[in-house]
Amino acid sequence: MSPGALALKGAVLAYQWTVRPVIGCNCRFLPSCSDYALEAIAKHGALHGSVLSTRRILRCNPWHPGGLDPVPPARD
């Protein structure tokens, strides 16, 4: 993993350990948005994983039905 990917992973893990227990897991999707972000960064790297995670977070709102939304496979 690149240093940028490690930094992003650390930020998501810090969120999961500090903020998430306070506000609760209210994600409409499976896996949760933070778990999706960790997997997207691991599969696609820092830049593309961040873009995928941001798009996912923007879809996580009361007007979206949610449901199963796995990380897309990496392109070769």
All heavy atoms as a GROMACS GRO file, in nm:
protein
  571
    1MET      N    1   0.084  -0.119   0.000
    1MET     CA    2   0.000   0.000   0.000
    1MET      C    3   0.088   0.125   0.000
    1MET      O    4   0.191   0.130   0.066
    1MET     CB    5  -0.087   0.003   0.125
    1MET     CG    6  -0.225  -0.044   0.106
    1MET     SD    7  -0.326  -0.007   0.252
    1MET     CE    8  -0.469  -0.091   0.201
    2SER      N    9   0.041   0.224  -0.072
    2SER     CA   10   0.115   0.350  -0.078
    2SER      C   11   0.097   0.427   0.053
    2SER      O   12   0.004   0.401   0.129
    2SER     CB   13   0.064   0.433  -0.195
    2SER     OG   14  -0.068   0.478  -0.169
    3PRO      N   15   0.185   0.526   0.077
    3PRO     CA   16   0.170   0.606   0.198
    3PRO      C   17   0.035   0.680   0.203
    3PRO      O   18  -0.024   0.694   0.310
    3PRO     CB   19   0.286   0.705   0.191
    3PRO     CG   20   0.388   0.639   0.104
    3PRO     CD   21   0.310   0.557   0.006
    4GLY      N   22  -0.014   0.724   0.088
    4GLY     CA   23  -0.144   0.791   0.085
    4GLY      C   24  -0.257   0.698   0.123
    4GLY      O   25  -0.350   0.735   0.196
    5ALA      N   26  -0.250   0.575   0.072
    5ALA     CA   27  -0.353   0.476   0.105
    5ALA      C   28  -0.349   0.442   0.253
    5ALA      O   29  -0.454   0.426   0.316
    5ALA     CB   30  -0.335   0.352   0.019
    6LEU      N   31  -0.229   0.430   0.308
    6LEU     CA   32  -0.217   0.401   0.451
    6LEU      C   33  -0.273   0.515   0.536
    6LEU      O   34  -0.338   0.491   0.638
    6LEU     CB   35  -0.071   0.375   0.488
    6LEU     CG   36  -0.015   0.240   0.442
    6LEU    CD1   37   0.134   0.233   0.471
    6LEU    CD2   38  -0.089   0.127   0.510
    7ALA      N   39  -0.249   0.640   0.493
    7ALA     CA   40  -0.302   0.755   0.566
    7ALA      C   41  -0.454   0.758   0.562
    7ALA      O   42  -0.519   0.783   0.664
    7ALA     CB   43  -0.245   0.885   0.508
    8LEU      N   44  -0.511   0.730   0.444
    8LEU     CA   45  -0.657   0.726   0.433
    8LEU      C   46  -0.716   0.613   0.516
    8LEU      O   47  -0.818   0.629   0.582
    8LEU     CB   48  -0.698   0.711   0.287
    8LEU     CG   49  -0.675   0.833   0.199
    8LEU    CD1   50  -0.700   0.799   0.054
    8LEU    CD2   51  -0.764   0.947   0.243
    9LYS      N   52  -0.650   0.497   0.512
    9LYS     CA   53  -0.697   0.384   0.592
    9LYS      C   54  -0.693   0.420   0.740
    9LYS      O   55  -0.786   0.389   0.815
    9LYS     CB   56  -0.609   0.262   0.565
    9LYS     CG   57  -0.653   0.140   0.639
    9LYS     CD   58  -0.563   0.020   0.607
    9LYS     CE   59  -0.603  -0.098   0.691
    9LYS     NZ   60  -0.517  -0.213   0.669
   10GLY      N   61  -0.588   0.488   0.784
   10GLY     CA   62  -0.578   0.531   0.924
   10GLY      C   63  -0.688   0.629   0.961
   10GLY      O   64  -0.744   0.621   1.071
   11ALA      N   65  -0.724   0.718   0.869
   11ALA     CA   66  -0.830   0.814   0.895
   11ALA      C   67  -0.965   0.744   0.909
   11ALA      O   68  -1.045   0.776   0.999
   11ALA     CB   69  -0.836   0.918   0.783
   12VAL      N   70  -0.991   0.646   0.824
   12VAL     CA   71  -1.118   0.572   0.832
   12VAL      C   72  -1.123   0.490   0.961
   12VAL      O   73  -1.226   0.486   1.029
   12VAL     CB   74  -1.138   0.482   0.708
   12VAL    CG1   75  -1.259   0.393   0.725
   12VAL    CG2   76  -1.151   0.566   0.582
   13LEU      N   77  -1.013   0.426   0.995
   13LEU     CA   78  -1.009   0.349   1.120
   13LEU      C   79  -1.027   0.439   1.242
   13LEU      O   80  -1.095   0.402   1.338
   13LEU     CB   81  -0.879   0.270   1.130
   13LEU     CG   82  -0.868   0.151   1.034
   13LEU    CD1   83  -0.728   0.093   1.039
   13LEU    CD2   84  -0.972   0.047   1.065
   14ALA      N   85  -0.967   0.559   1.238
   14ALA     CA   86  -0.985   0.654   1.348
   14ALA      C   87  -1.132   0.693   1.361
   14ALA      O   88  -1.185   0.702   1.472
   14ALA     CB   89  -0.898   0.777   1.326
   15TYR      N   90  -1.199   0.714   1.247
   15TYR     CA   91  -1.342   0.744   1.250
   15TYR      C   92  -1.420   0.628   1.312
   15TYR      O   93  -1.507   0.649   1.396
   15TYR     CB   94  -1.392   0.771   1.107
   15TYR     CG   95  -1.542   0.756   1.094
   15TYR    CD1   96  -1.628   0.856   1.136
   15TYR    CD2   97  -1.598   0.640   1.042
   15TYR    CE1   98  -1.764   0.841   1.128
   15TYR    CE2   99  -1.735   0.624   1.033
   15TYR     CZ  100  -1.817   0.725   1.075
   15TYR     OH  101  -1.954   0.709   1.067
   16GLN      N  102  -1.387   0.504   1.269
   16GLN     CA  103  -1.460   0.388   1.320
   16GLN      C  104  -1.443   0.370   1.470
   16GLN      O  105  -1.534   0.323   1.536
   16GLN     CB  106  -1.414   0.261   1.248
   16GLN     CG  107  -1.466   0.248   1.108
   16GLN     CD  108  -1.424   0.118   1.042
   16GLN    OE1  109  -1.323   0.059   1.076
   16GLN    NE2  110  -1.503   0.074   0.946
   17TRP      N  111  -1.329   0.405   1.523
   17TRP     CA  112  -1.302   0.386   1.666
   17TRP      C  113  -1.346   0.503   1.753
   17TRP      O  114  -1.361   0.487   1.874
   17TRP     CB  115  -1.154   0.358   1.688
   17TRP     CG  116  -1.118   0.218   1.652
   17TRP    CD1  117  -1.076   0.174   1.529
   17TRP    CD2  118  -1.123   0.104   1.736
   17TRP    NE1  119  -1.054   0.040   1.532
   17TRP    CE2  120  -1.082  -0.007   1.658
   17TRP    CE3  121  -1.158   0.084   1.868
   17TRP    CZ2  122  -1.076  -0.135   1.710
   17TRP    CZ3  123  -1.151  -0.045   1.919
   17TRP    CH2  124  -1.110  -0.152   1.841
   18THR      N  125  -1.365   0.622   1.693
   18THR     CA  126  -1.398   0.739   1.776
   18THR      C  127  -1.539   0.792   1.751
   18THR      O  128  -1.619   0.801   1.843
   18THR     CB  129  -1.297   0.853   1.753
   18THR    OG1  130  -1.295   0.888   1.613
   18THR    CG2  131  -1.157   0.813   1.797
   19VAL      N  132  -1.571   0.828   1.629
   19VAL     CA  133  -1.698   0.893   1.598
   19VAL      C  134  -1.812   0.792   1.584
   19VAL      O  135  -1.922   0.814   1.634
   19VAL     CB  136  -1.684   0.978   1.470
   19VAL    CG1  137  -1.817   1.043   1.434
   19VAL    CG2  138  -1.577   1.084   1.488
   20ARG      N  139  -1.787   0.683   1.515
   20ARG     CA  140  -1.893   0.585   1.488
   20ARG      C  141  -1.960   0.530   1.614
   20ARG      O  142  -2.083   0.517   1.615
   20ARG     CB  143  -1.836   0.472   1.403
   20ARG     CG  144  -1.939   0.375   1.354
   20ARG     CD  145  -1.872   0.281   1.256
   20ARG     NE  146  -1.957   0.170   1.223
   20ARG     CZ  147  -1.923   0.075   1.139
   20ARG    NH1  148  -1.805   0.079   1.082
   20ARG    NH2  149  -2.005  -0.022   1.112
   21PRO      N  150  -1.886   0.500   1.722
   21PRO     CA  151  -1.956   0.452   1.843
   21PRO      C  152  -2.049   0.557   1.904
   21PRO      O  153  -2.149   0.523   1.966
   21PRO     CB  154  -1.844   0.418   1.940
   21PRO     CG  155  -1.724   0.395   1.856
   21PRO     CD  156  -1.741   0.485   1.737
   22VAL      N  157  -2.018   0.683   1.883
   22VAL     CA  158  -2.100   0.791   1.940
   22VAL      C  159  -2.229   0.810   1.859
   22VAL      O  160  -2.338   0.820   1.916
   22VAL     CB  161  -2.020   0.922   1.947
   22VAL    CG1  162  -2.107   1.038   1.992
   22VAL    CG2  163  -1.900   0.906   2.038
   23ILE      N  164  -2.217   0.814   1.725
   23ILE     CA  165  -2.335   0.840   1.642
   23ILE      C  166  -2.408   0.713   1.600
   23ILE      O  167  -2.521   0.719   1.552
   23ILE     CB  168  -2.299   0.922   1.517
   23ILE    CG1  169  -2.204   0.845   1.425
   23ILE    CG2  170  -2.242   1.057   1.555
   23ILE    CD1  171  -2.178   0.913   1.291
   24GLY      N  172  -2.343   0.598   1.616
   24GLY     CA  173  -2.404   0.471   1.577
   24GLY      C  174  -2.384   0.441   1.430
   24GLY      O  175  -2.350   0.528   1.351
   25CYS      N  176  -2.406   0.318   1.394
   25CYS     CA  177  -2.393   0.275   1.255
   25CYS      C  178  -2.529   0.290   1.188
   25CYS      O  179  -2.617   0.206   1.205
   25CYS     CB  180  -2.342   0.131   1.248
   25CYS     SG  181  -2.310   0.078   1.080
   26ASN      N  182  -2.546   0.397   1.114
   26ASN     CA  183  -2.674   0.427   1.051
   26ASN      C  184  -2.670   0.417   0.899
   26ASN      O  185  -2.752   0.477   0.831
   26ASN     CB  186  -2.720   0.569   1.090
   26ASN     CG  187  -2.738   0.581   1.238
   26ASN    OD1  188  -2.797   0.495   1.302
   26ASN    ND2  189  -2.685   0.688   1.296
   27CYS      N  190  -2.575   0.344   0.847
   27CYS     CA  191  -2.558   0.336   0.702
   27CYS      C  192  -2.671   0.256   0.640
   27CYS      O  193  -2.718   0.156   0.694
   27CYS     CB  194  -2.423   0.271   0.668
   27CYS     SG  195  -2.383   0.284   0.492
   28ARG      N  196  -2.714   0.299   0.522
   28ARG     CA  197  -2.823   0.235   0.450
   28ARG      C  198  -2.774   0.118   0.366
   28ARG      O  199  -2.852   0.046   0.307
   28ARG     CB  200  -2.891   0.337   0.360
   28ARG     CG  201  -2.935   0.462   0.434
   28ARG     CD  202  -2.999   0.561   0.341
   28ARG     NE  203  -3.130   0.520   0.296
   28ARG     CZ  204  -3.241   0.522   0.370
   28ARG    NH1  205  -3.234   0.563   0.493
   28ARG    NH2  206  -3.356   0.484   0.322
   29PHE      N  207  -2.644   0.104   0.355
   29PHE     CA  208  -2.585   0.005   0.266
   29PHE      C  209  -2.519  -0.108   0.344
   29PHE      O  210  -2.491  -0.098   0.462
   29PHE     CB  211  -2.478   0.070   0.178
   29PHE     CG  212  -2.534   0.167   0.079
   29PHE    CD1  213  -2.528   0.302   0.104
   29PHE    CD2  214  -2.590   0.123  -0.039
   29PHE    CE1  215  -2.577   0.393   0.012
   29PHE    CE2  216  -2.641   0.213  -0.131
   29PHE     CZ  217  -2.634   0.348  -0.106
   30LEU      N  218  -2.493  -0.216   0.272
   30LEU     CA  219  -2.416  -0.327   0.326
   30LEU      C  220  -2.306  -0.357   0.226
   30LEU      O  221  -2.338  -0.381   0.110
   30LEU     CB  222  -2.507  -0.449   0.344
   30LEU     CG  223  -2.445  -0.568   0.414
   30LEU    CD1  224  -2.414  -0.533   0.558
   30LEU    CD2  225  -2.537  -0.686   0.407
   31PRO      N  226  -2.182  -0.350   0.258
   31PRO     CA  227  -2.120  -0.318   0.385
   31PRO      C  228  -2.136  -0.168   0.418
   31PRO      O  229  -2.170  -0.089   0.330
   31PRO     CB  230  -1.973  -0.354   0.365
   31PRO     CG  231  -1.950  -0.337   0.218
   31PRO     CD  232  -2.082  -0.377   0.154
   32SER      N  233  -2.109  -0.133   0.542
   32SER     CA  234  -2.123   0.007   0.583
   32SER      C  235  -2.028   0.094   0.501
   32SER      O  236  -1.932   0.046   0.441
   32SER     CB  237  -2.093   0.022   0.731
   32SER     OG  238  -1.956  -0.001   0.755
   33CYS      N  239  -2.054   0.223   0.499
   33CYS     CA  240  -1.974   0.315   0.417
   33CYS      C  241  -1.826   0.314   0.457
   33CYS      O  242  -1.739   0.320   0.371
   33CYS     CB  243  -2.032   0.456   0.427
   33CYS     SG  244  -2.194   0.471   0.347
   34SER      N  245  -1.797   0.307   0.586
   34SER     CA  246  -1.657   0.307   0.628
   34SER      C  247  -1.589   0.175   0.592
   34SER      O  248  -1.472   0.174   0.552
   34SER     CB  249  -1.644   0.337   0.777
   34SER     OG  250  -1.717   0.244   0.853
   35ASP      N  251  -1.660   0.063   0.604
   35ASP     CA  252  -1.603  -0.065   0.561
   35ASP      C  253  -1.583  -0.067   0.410
   35ASP      O  254  -1.485  -0.121   0.359
   35ASP     CB  255  -1.692  -0.181   0.604
   35ASP     CG  256  -1.693  -0.202   0.754
   35ASP    OD1  257  -1.591  -0.170   0.819
   35ASP    OD2  258  -1.795  -0.249   0.806
   36TYR      N  259  -1.676  -0.008   0.336
   36TYR     CA  260  -1.663   0.005   0.191
   36TYR      C  261  -1.539   0.086   0.157
   36TYR      O  262  -1.463   0.050   0.066
   36TYR     CB  263  -1.789   0.072   0.136
   36TYR     CG  264  -1.792   0.090  -0.014
   36TYR    CD1  265  -1.853  -0.004  -0.095
   36TYR    CD2  266  -1.736   0.202  -0.075
   36TYR    CE1  267  -1.859   0.012  -0.232
   36TYR    CE2  268  -1.740   0.219  -0.212
   36TYR     CZ  269  -1.802   0.124  -0.290
   36TYR     OH  270  -1.807   0.140  -0.426
   37ALA      N  271  -1.517   0.196   0.229
   37ALA     CA  272  -1.401   0.280   0.203
   37ALA      C  273  -1.271   0.204   0.226
   37ALA      O  274  -1.178   0.214   0.145
   37ALA     CB  275  -1.406   0.405   0.292
   38LEU      N  276  -1.263   0.128   0.334
   38LEU     CA  277  -1.142   0.050   0.360
   38LEU      C  278  -1.116  -0.051   0.247
   38LEU      O  279  -1.002  -0.066   0.201
   38LEU     CB  280  -1.154  -0.023   0.493
   38LEU     CG  281  -1.150   0.062   0.619
   38LEU    CD1  282  -1.178  -0.023   0.741
   38LEU    CD2  283  -1.016   0.132   0.632
   39GLU      N  284  -1.220  -0.118   0.204
   39GLU     CA  285  -1.204  -0.217   0.097
   39GLU      C  286  -1.171  -0.151  -0.037
   39GLU      O  287  -1.087  -0.201  -0.113
   39GLU     CB  288  -1.332  -0.300   0.085
   39GLU     CG  289  -1.319  -0.416  -0.010
   39GLU     CD  290  -1.444  -0.501  -0.016
   39GLU    OE1  291  -1.531  -0.490   0.071
   39GLU    OE2  292  -1.453  -0.583  -0.111
   40ALA      N  293  -1.235  -0.038  -0.067
   40ALA     CA  294  -1.208   0.032  -0.193
   40ALA      C  295  -1.064   0.083  -0.198
   40ALA      O  296  -0.998   0.073  -0.302
   40ALA     CB  297  -1.306   0.148  -0.210
   41ILE      N  298  -1.014   0.135  -0.088
   41ILE     CA  299  -0.876   0.184  -0.084
   41ILE      C  300  -0.779   0.068  -0.098
   41ILE      O  301  -0.678   0.078  -0.167
   41ILE     CB  302  -0.852   0.265   0.045
   41ILE    CG1  303  -0.932   0.395   0.042
   41ILE    CG2  304  -0.704   0.292   0.066
   41ILE    CD1  305  -0.942   0.466   0.175
   42ALA      N  306  -0.809  -0.045  -0.035
   42ALA     CA  307  -0.721  -0.162  -0.045
   42ALA      C  308  -0.719  -0.219  -0.188
   42ALA      O  309  -0.613  -0.259  -0.237
   42ALA     CB  310  -0.766  -0.269   0.054
   43LYS      N  311  -0.835  -0.222  -0.255
   43LYS     CA  312  -0.843  -0.281  -0.388
   43LYS      C  313  -0.796  -0.186  -0.498
   43LYS      O  314  -0.734  -0.229  -0.595
   43LYS     CB  315  -0.987  -0.322  -0.421
   43LYS     CG  316  -1.031  -0.451  -0.363
   43LYS     CD  317  -1.168  -0.487  -0.418
   43LYS     CE  318  -1.215  -0.620  -0.364
   43LYS     NZ  319  -1.348  -0.655  -0.418
   44HIS      N  320  -0.830  -0.058  -0.486
   44HIS     CA  321  -0.810   0.036  -0.596
   44HIS      C  322  -0.703   0.142  -0.571
   44HIS      O  323  -0.676   0.222  -0.660
   44HIS     CB  324  -0.942   0.106  -0.629
   44HIS     CG  325  -1.049   0.014  -0.678
   44HIS    ND1  326  -1.054  -0.034  -0.806
   44HIS    CD2  327  -1.153  -0.044  -0.613
   44HIS    CE1  328  -1.158  -0.114  -0.820
   44HIS    NE2  329  -1.220  -0.123  -0.704
   45GLY      N  330  -0.649   0.148  -0.452
   45GLY     CA  331  -0.549   0.250  -0.422
   45GLY      C  332  -0.612   0.376  -0.366
   45GLY      O  333  -0.735   0.387  -0.355
   46ALA      N  334  -0.525   0.470  -0.331
   46ALA     CA  335  -0.571   0.590  -0.260
   46ALA      C  336  -0.663   0.677  -0.345
   46ALA      O  337  -0.770   0.718  -0.300
   46ALA     CB  338  -0.451   0.671  -0.212
   47LEU      N  339  -0.626   0.706  -0.467
   47LEU     CA  340  -0.702   0.801  -0.549
   47LEU      C  341  -0.837   0.744  -0.593
   47LEU      O  342  -0.942   0.801  -0.563
   47LEU     CB  343  -0.620   0.844  -0.670
   47LEU     CG  344  -0.684   0.949  -0.759
   47LEU    CD1  345  -0.706   1.077  -0.680
   47LEU    CD2  346  -0.597   0.977  -0.880
   48HIS      N  347  -0.835   0.633  -0.662
   48HIS     CA  348  -0.960   0.576  -0.712
   48HIS      C  349  -1.047   0.525  -0.597
   48HIS      O  350  -1.171   0.536  -0.602
   48HIS     CB  351  -0.931   0.464  -0.813
   48HIS     CG  352  -1.052   0.422  -0.890
   48HIS    ND1  353  -1.104   0.297  -0.880
   48HIS    CD2  354  -1.132   0.489  -0.976
   48HIS    CE1  355  -1.210   0.287  -0.957
   48HIS    NE2  356  -1.230   0.402  -1.016
   49GLY      N  357  -0.986   0.470  -0.492
   49GLY     CA  358  -1.062   0.426  -0.376
   49GLY      C  359  -1.133   0.542  -0.307
   49GLY      O  360  -1.246   0.529  -0.261
   50SER      N  361  -1.067   0.657  -0.302
   50SER     CA  362  -1.129   0.777  -0.244
   50SER      C  363  -1.247   0.824  -0.326
   50SER      O  364  -1.350   0.865  -0.272
   50SER     CB  365  -1.027   0.891  -0.234
   50SER     OG  366  -0.923   0.856  -0.150
   51VAL      N  367  -1.233   0.819  -0.458
   51VAL     CA  368  -1.344   0.859  -0.546
   51VAL      C  369  -1.464   0.767  -0.527
   51VAL      O  370  -1.577   0.813  -0.513
   51VAL     CB  371  -1.298   0.861  -0.694
   51VAL    CG1  372  -1.415   0.880  -0.788
   51VAL    CG2  373  -1.194   0.969  -0.716
   52LEU      N  374  -1.439   0.636  -0.525
   52LEU     CA  375  -1.547   0.540  -0.503
   52LEU      C  376  -1.614   0.562  -0.368
   52LEU      O  377  -1.738   0.559  -0.356
   52LEU     CB  378  -1.494   0.397  -0.512
   52LEU     CG  379  -1.453   0.346  -0.649
   52LEU    CD1  380  -1.382   0.212  -0.637
   52LEU    CD2  381  -1.574   0.335  -0.740
   53SER      N  382  -1.534   0.586  -0.265
   53SER     CA  383  -1.588   0.607  -0.130
   53SER      C  384  -1.670   0.734  -0.122
   53SER      O  385  -1.777   0.737  -0.059
   53SER     CB  386  -1.475   0.611  -0.029
   53SER     OG  387  -1.402   0.492  -0.031
   54THR      N  388  -1.623   0.840  -0.186
   54THR     CA  389  -1.696   0.967  -0.185
   54THR      C  390  -1.830   0.952  -0.256
   54THR      O  391  -1.933   1.000  -0.205
   54THR     CB  392  -1.612   1.078  -0.251
   54THR    OG1  393  -1.489   1.090  -0.180
   54THR    CG2  394  -1.685   1.210  -0.252
   55ARG      N  395  -1.831   0.885  -0.370
   55ARG     CA  396  -1.958   0.861  -0.441
   55ARG      C  397  -2.054   0.782  -0.355
   55ARG      O  398  -2.175   0.809  -0.353
   55ARG     CB  399  -1.931   0.789  -0.572
   55ARG     CG  400  -1.868   0.878  -0.677
   55ARG     CD  401  -1.840   0.805  -0.806
   55ARG     NE  402  -1.957   0.734  -0.855
   55ARG     CZ  403  -1.950   0.624  -0.930
   55ARG    NH1  404  -1.834   0.572  -0.962
   55ARG    NH2  405  -2.061   0.566  -0.971
   56ARG      N  406  -2.003   0.684  -0.284
   56ARG     CA  407  -2.087   0.601  -0.197
   56ARG      C  408  -2.146   0.684  -0.083
   56ARG      O  409  -2.266   0.674  -0.053
   56ARG     CB  410  -2.002   0.487  -0.143
   56ARG     CG  411  -2.061   0.409  -0.030
   56ARG     CD  412  -2.179   0.322  -0.076
   56ARG     NE  413  -2.227   0.242   0.034
   56ARG     CZ  414  -2.180   0.124   0.068
   56ARG    NH1  415  -2.084   0.067  -0.001
   56ARG    NH2  416  -2.231   0.060   0.170
   57ILE      N  417  -2.065   0.766  -0.020
   57ILE     CA  418  -2.112   0.850   0.091
   57ILE      C  419  -2.218   0.949   0.044
   57ILE      O  420  -2.316   0.975   0.114
   57ILE     CB  421  -1.994   0.920   0.160
   57ILE    CG1  422  -1.909   0.815   0.233
   57ILE    CG2  423  -2.041   1.029   0.255
   57ILE    CD1  424  -1.776   0.865   0.282
   58LEU      N  425  -2.201   1.003  -0.077
   58LEU     CA  426  -2.300   1.096  -0.131
   58LEU      C  427  -2.434   1.027  -0.160
   58LEU      O  428  -2.539   1.090  -0.156
   58LEU     CB  429  -2.247   1.164  -0.257
   58LEU     CG  430  -2.133   1.262  -0.234
   58LEU    CD1  431  -2.079   1.313  -0.367
   58LEU    CD2  432  -2.178   1.378  -0.147
   59ARG      N  433  -2.430   0.897  -0.189
   59ARG     CA  434  -2.555   0.822  -0.212
   59ARG      C  435  -2.622   0.782  -0.081
   59ARG      O  436  -2.738   0.741  -0.081
   59ARG     CB  437  -2.526   0.696  -0.293
   59ARG     CG  438  -2.495   0.720  -0.437
   59ARG     CD  439  -2.499   0.592  -0.519
   59ARG     NE  440  -2.438   0.477  -0.456
   59ARG     CZ  441  -2.316   0.431  -0.483
   59ARG    NH1  442  -2.241   0.493  -0.570
   59ARG    NH2  443  -2.269   0.324  -0.422
   60CYS      N  444  -2.553   0.788   0.029
   60CYS     CA  445  -2.607   0.744   0.158
   60CYS      C  446  -2.692   0.856   0.217
   60CYS      O  447  -2.645   0.939   0.295
   60CYS     CB  448  -2.493   0.705   0.252
   60CYS     SG  449  -2.549   0.614   0.396
   61ASN      N  450  -2.818   0.862   0.175
   61ASN     CA  451  -2.909   0.966   0.221
   61ASN      C  452  -3.049   0.906   0.232
   61ASN      O  453  -3.074   0.797   0.185
   61ASN     CB  454  -2.905   1.087   0.126
   61ASN     CG  455  -2.945   1.050  -0.014
   61ASN    OD1  456  -3.056   1.005  -0.037
   61ASN    ND2  457  -2.854   1.068  -0.110
   62PRO      N  458  -3.141   0.977   0.295
   62PRO     CA  459  -3.276   0.921   0.317
   62PRO      C  460  -3.354   0.893   0.189
   62PRO      O  461  -3.450   0.817   0.191
   62PRO     CB  462  -3.346   1.029   0.399
   62PRO     CG  463  -3.240   1.112   0.457
   62PRO     CD  464  -3.123   1.104   0.364
   63TRP      N  465  -3.315   0.952   0.076
   63TRP     CA  466  -3.390   0.933  -0.048
   63TRP      C  467  -3.340   0.815  -0.130
   63TRP      O  468  -3.398   0.781  -0.231
   63TRP     CB  469  -3.385   1.060  -0.131
   63TRP     CG  470  -3.443   1.174  -0.055
   63TRP    CD1  471  -3.576   1.201  -0.037
   63TRP    CD2  472  -3.372   1.272   0.018
   63TRP    NE1  473  -3.591   1.311   0.042
   63TRP    CE2  474  -3.467   1.358   0.077
   63TRP    CE3  475  -3.239   1.298   0.040
   63TRP    CZ2  476  -3.431   1.465   0.156
   63TRP    CZ3  477  -3.202   1.406   0.118
   63TRP    CH2  478  -3.299   1.488   0.176
   64HIS      N  479  -3.232   0.753  -0.088
   64HIS     CA  480  -3.178   0.636  -0.159
   64HIS      C  481  -3.220   0.511  -0.083
   64HIS      O  482  -3.211   0.506   0.039
   64HIS     CB  483  -3.025   0.645  -0.167
   64HIS     CG  484  -2.967   0.552  -0.267
   64HIS    ND1  485  -2.953   0.418  -0.244
   64HIS    CD2  486  -2.920   0.574  -0.391
   64HIS    CE1  487  -2.899   0.361  -0.350
   64HIS    NE2  488  -2.877   0.453  -0.441
   65PRO      N  489  -3.264   0.407  -0.154
   65PRO     CA  490  -3.311   0.287  -0.083
   65PRO      C  491  -3.201   0.208  -0.013
   65PRO      O  492  -3.229   0.132   0.078
   65PRO     CB  493  -3.375   0.204  -0.194
   65PRO     CG  494  -3.313   0.251  -0.320
   65PRO     CD  495  -3.280   0.396  -0.297
   66GLY      N  496  -3.075   0.225  -0.055
   66GLY     CA  497  -2.966   0.151   0.009
   66GLY      C  498  -2.963   0.008  -0.039
   66GLY      O  499  -3.002  -0.023  -0.151
   67GLY      N  500  -2.915  -0.082   0.046
   67GLY     CA  501  -2.908  -0.224   0.012
   67GLY      C  502  -2.765  -0.271  -0.007
   67GLY      O  503  -2.669  -0.205   0.033
   68LEU      N  504  -2.750  -0.383  -0.074
   68LEU     CA  505  -2.619  -0.443  -0.097
   68LEU      C  506  -2.546  -0.365  -0.206
   68LEU      O  507  -2.599  -0.346  -0.316
   68LEU     CB  508  -2.635  -0.589  -0.138
   68LEU     CG  509  -2.507  -0.667  -0.160
   68LEU    CD1  510  -2.425  -0.674  -0.031
   68LEU    CD2  511  -2.538  -0.807  -0.208
   69ASP      N  512  -2.425  -0.320  -0.176
   69ASP     CA  513  -2.346  -0.241  -0.270
   69ASP      C  514  -2.198  -0.276  -0.252
   69ASP      O  515  -2.127  -0.205  -0.181
   69ASP     CB  516  -2.370  -0.091  -0.247
   69ASP     CG  517  -2.297  -0.004  -0.347
   69ASP    OD1  518  -2.267  -0.051  -0.458
   69ASP    OD2  519  -2.270   0.113  -0.314
   70PRO      N  520  -2.152  -0.384  -0.314
   70PRO     CA  521  -2.013  -0.423  -0.296
   70PRO      C  522  -1.917  -0.334  -0.375
   70PRO      O  523  -1.957  -0.265  -0.470
   70PRO     CB  524  -2.010  -0.566  -0.350
   70PRO     CG  525  -2.120  -0.570  -0.449
   70PRO     CD  526  -2.226  -0.478  -0.397
   71VAL      N  527  -1.791  -0.336  -0.337
   71VAL     CA  528  -1.687  -0.263  -0.409
   71VAL      C  529  -1.667  -0.331  -0.544
   71VAL      O  530  -1.658  -0.454  -0.550
   71VAL     CB  531  -1.555  -0.263  -0.329
   71VAL    CG1  532  -1.445  -0.196  -0.407
   71VAL    CG2  533  -1.574  -0.196  -0.195
   72PRO      N  534  -1.662  -0.254  -0.654
   72PRO     CA  535  -1.640  -0.317  -0.784
   72PRO      C  536  -1.501  -0.379  -0.791
   72PRO      O  537  -1.408  -0.333  -0.725
   72PRO     CB  538  -1.656  -0.201  -0.884
   72PRO     CG  539  -1.636  -0.078  -0.805
   72PRO     CD  540  -1.676  -0.109  -0.664
   73PRO      N  541  -1.487  -0.484  -0.872
   73PRO     CA  542  -1.354  -0.547  -0.884
   73PRO      C  543  -1.255  -0.452  -0.951
   73PRO      O  544  -1.293  -0.367  -1.031
   73PRO     CB  545  -1.381  -0.670  -0.970
   73PRO     CG  546  -1.511  -0.645  -1.038
   73PRO     CD  547  -1.587  -0.550  -0.953
   74ALA      N  548  -1.129  -0.470  -0.918
   74ALA     CA  549  -1.022  -0.388  -0.976
   74ALA      C  550  -1.002  -0.424  -1.123
   74ALA      O  551  -1.012  -0.541  -1.160
   74ALA     CB  552  -0.894  -0.405  -0.899
   75ARG      N  553  -0.976  -0.324  -1.205
   75ARG     CA  554  -0.947  -0.348  -1.347
   75ARG      C  555  -0.800  -0.382  -1.363
   75ARG      O  556  -0.716  -0.328  -1.292
   75ARG     CB  557  -0.978  -0.224  -1.429
   75ARG     CG  558  -1.123  -0.187  -1.431
   75ARG     CD  559  -1.144  -0.067  -1.515
   75ARG     NE  560  -1.279  -0.016  -1.499
   75ARG     CZ  561  -1.320   0.100  -1.546
   75ARG    NH1  562  -1.238   0.178  -1.610
   75ARG    NH2  563  -1.444   0.138  -1.526
   76ASP      N  564  -0.772  -0.466  -1.458
   76ASP     CA  565  -0.632  -0.500  -1.485
   76ASP      C  566  -0.575  -0.415  -1.596
   76ASP      O  567  -0.636  -0.367  -1.680
   76ASP     CB  568  -0.618  -0.647  -1.521
   76ASP     CG  569  -0.645  -0.735  -1.399
   76ASP    OD1  570  -0.622  -0.688  -1.288
   76ASP    OD2  571  -0.690  -0.848  -1.420
   0.00000   0.00000   0.00000
